Amino acid sequence: MTTSSDFAAYIASLPRVLAGAAALFRDGEGRVLLVEPNYREGWALPGGTIESDDGETPRQGARRETAEEIGLDRELGRLLAVDWVHGVGRPPLVAYLYDGGVLGEDELKAIRLQEEELLSWRLVPREELTEYLHGALGRRVLTALDVLADGSGTAELENGHRVF
């Protein structure tokens, strides 16, 4: 008979994976909303860690993080991409990217940054995205824009490269 301590030990022995979720917001010209974190170099999308220990789902995490980071609490659209990103000095990350939709002028004016984590935000055209978003994140966003443009299904990625 399995005891609860045996099950807890089994669970503790399993591999760990980090999970994050973000939203892809655009303006009427198709530019992508990026945020500048103060805790690391570079730019990012509104989003963050999924609080899975508290029962949060990827979609809920993306919406919560977006509301916290930029002050917009919006229903998110479909899942555009799922990316398995190998880690260096950390466990692998599963990154979920949802369609945040097109923001109108009033919504853009309503953006309020979470000052504890973010320095600034900007709208960046597709052709400049990889100057701001490096590696897997840049490739993930470009693929998500392609999914939106061609109406295809959710993209499965590994390190930002499409596998399906």
C-alpha positions as CSV (number, residue, x, y, z in Angstrom):
1,M,0.0,0.0,0.0
2,T,1.3,3.4,-0.9
3,T,1.5,6.0,1.8
4,S,1.1,9.7,1.5
5,S,4.7,10.2,2.4
6,D,5.7,7.7,-0.4
7,F,3.6,9.6,-2.9
8,A,5.1,13.0,-1.7
9,A,8.6,11.5,-2.1
10,Y,7.7,10.3,-5.6
11,I,6.4,13.7,-6.6
12,A,9.5,15.4,-5.1
13,S,11.7,13.1,-7.3
14,L,10.1,14.1,-10.6
15,P,11.8,16.5,-13.0
16,R,10.9,20.2,-12.7
17,V,9.8,22.5,-15.5
18,L,9.1,26.2,-15.2
19,A,6.0,27.6,-16.9
20,G,5.3,31.1,-18.2
21,A,2.6,32.8,-20.1
22,A,2.4,36.0,-22.0
23,A,0.0,38.0,-24.2
24,L,0.8,39.4,-27.7
25,F,-0.8,42.8,-28.0
26,R,-0.7,44.9,-31.2
27,D,-1.8,48.4,-32.2
28,G,-3.8,49.2,-35.3
29,E,-0.6,49.4,-37.4
30,G,0.4,45.9,-36.3
31,R,3.2,47.0,-34.0
32,V,3.8,44.7,-31.0
33,L,3.6,46.0,-27.4
34,L,6.9,45.3,-25.5
35,V,7.8,46.0,-21.9
36,E,11.3,46.7,-20.5
37,P,11.9,44.9,-17.2
38,N,14.1,46.4,-14.5
39,Y,15.3,43.0,-13.2
40,R,17.1,41.8,-16.3
41,E,18.5,43.1,-19.6
42,G,16.4,43.3,-22.7
43,W,12.7,43.6,-23.5
44,A,9.8,41.2,-23.1
45,L,6.1,40.7,-23.6
46,P,3.6,41.4,-20.9
47,G,3.5,38.1,-18.9
48,G,5.3,36.1,-16.5
49,T,5.4,33.0,-14.3
50,I,2.3,30.8,-14.0
51,E,1.4,30.3,-10.3
52,S,0.7,26.6,-10.9
53,D,1.2,25.7,-7.2
54,D,-1.9,27.9,-6.5
55,G,-3.9,26.1,-9.3
56,E,-3.5,28.9,-11.9
57,T,-3.7,27.8,-15.5
58,P,-1.5,29.3,-18.3
59,R,-4.4,31.4,-19.6
60,Q,-5.2,32.7,-16.1
61,G,-1.5,33.5,-15.5
62,A,-1.2,35.5,-18.8
63,R,-4.3,37.5,-17.9
64,R,-3.2,38.1,-14.3
65,E,0.4,39.1,-15.3
66,T,-0.9,41.4,-18.0
67,A,-3.2,43.1,-15.5
68,E,-0.4,43.5,-13.0
69,E,2.2,44.6,-15.4
70,I,0.4,47.0,-17.7
71,G,-2.9,47.6,-16.0
72,L,-5.1,46.1,-18.7
73,D,-7.4,43.3,-17.7
74,R,-8.6,41.8,-20.9
75,E,-10.0,38.5,-22.0
76,L,-7.3,36.9,-24.0
77,G,-7.8,35.2,-27.4
78,R,-6.5,31.9,-28.7
79,L,-3.3,30.2,-27.9
80,L,-0.8,31.2,-30.6
81,A,2.3,29.2,-29.6
82,V,3.8,26.9,-27.0
83,D,7.5,26.9,-26.8
84,W,9.8,24.4,-24.9
85,V,12.9,26.4,-24.1
86,H,16.0,24.6,-22.8
87,G,17.6,26.2,-19.8
88,V,21.2,27.0,-18.9
89,G,21.5,27.0,-15.1
90,R,17.7,26.5,-14.7
91,P,15.1,23.9,-15.6
92,P,13.5,24.0,-19.0
93,L,10.7,26.6,-19.5
94,V,7.3,26.0,-21.2
95,A,6.2,29.3,-22.6
96,Y,2.5,29.9,-23.6
97,L,1.7,32.8,-25.9
98,Y,-1.9,34.1,-26.2
99,D,-3.4,36.6,-28.6
100,G,-4.0,39.8,-26.6
101,G,-5.7,41.4,-29.6
102,V,-5.5,44.9,-31.0
103,L,-5.3,47.8,-28.6
104,G,-7.1,51.0,-29.5
105,E,-5.9,54.5,-28.7
106,D,-7.8,54.6,-25.4
107,E,-6.4,51.3,-24.2
108,L,-2.9,52.4,-25.1
109,K,-3.4,55.6,-23.1
110,A,-4.7,53.5,-20.2
111,I,-1.5,51.5,-19.8
112,R,-0.1,51.8,-16.3
113,L,3.2,50.1,-15.7
114,Q,4.0,48.1,-12.6
115,E,6.8,50.2,-11.3
116,E,8.3,47.4,-9.2
117,E,9.1,45.4,-12.3
118,L,9.0,47.6,-15.4
119,L,10.8,50.6,-16.7
120,S,8.9,51.4,-19.9
121,W,6.9,50.1,-22.8
122,R,6.9,50.7,-26.5
123,L,5.3,49.6,-29.8
124,V,7.7,47.9,-32.1
125,P,7.1,47.0,-35.8
126,R,7.7,43.4,-36.9
127,E,10.9,44.2,-38.8
128,E,12.5,45.6,-35.6
129,L,11.3,42.9,-33.1
130,T,14.5,40.8,-33.1
131,E,16.5,44.0,-32.1
132,Y,14.5,44.0,-28.9
133,L,13.6,40.3,-28.4
134,H,16.5,38.0,-28.6
135,G,16.8,34.2,-29.2
136,A,13.8,32.0,-28.6
137,L,11.5,34.9,-27.5
138,G,12.0,36.8,-30.7
139,R,11.4,33.7,-32.9
140,R,8.3,32.9,-30.8
141,V,6.8,36.3,-31.4
142,L,7.5,36.2,-35.1
143,T,5.9,32.8,-35.4
144,A,2.9,34.0,-33.4
145,L,2.5,36.9,-35.8
146,D,2.6,34.4,-38.7
147,V,0.0,32.3,-37.0
148,L,-2.3,35.4,-36.7
149,A,-1.6,36.4,-40.3
150,D,-2.3,33.0,-41.9
151,G,-5.0,31.8,-39.6
152,S,-3.1,28.5,-38.9
153,G,-3.3,26.6,-35.6
154,T,-1.2,26.9,-32.5
155,A,2.5,26.6,-33.3
156,E,4.5,24.0,-31.4
157,L,8.1,25.4,-30.8
158,E,11.4,24.2,-29.3
159,N,13.7,27.1,-28.5
160,G,11.6,29.3,-30.7
161,H,11.9,27.0,-33.8
162,R,8.7,25.6,-35.2
163,V,8.5,21.8,-34.9
164,F,4.8,21.5,-35.9
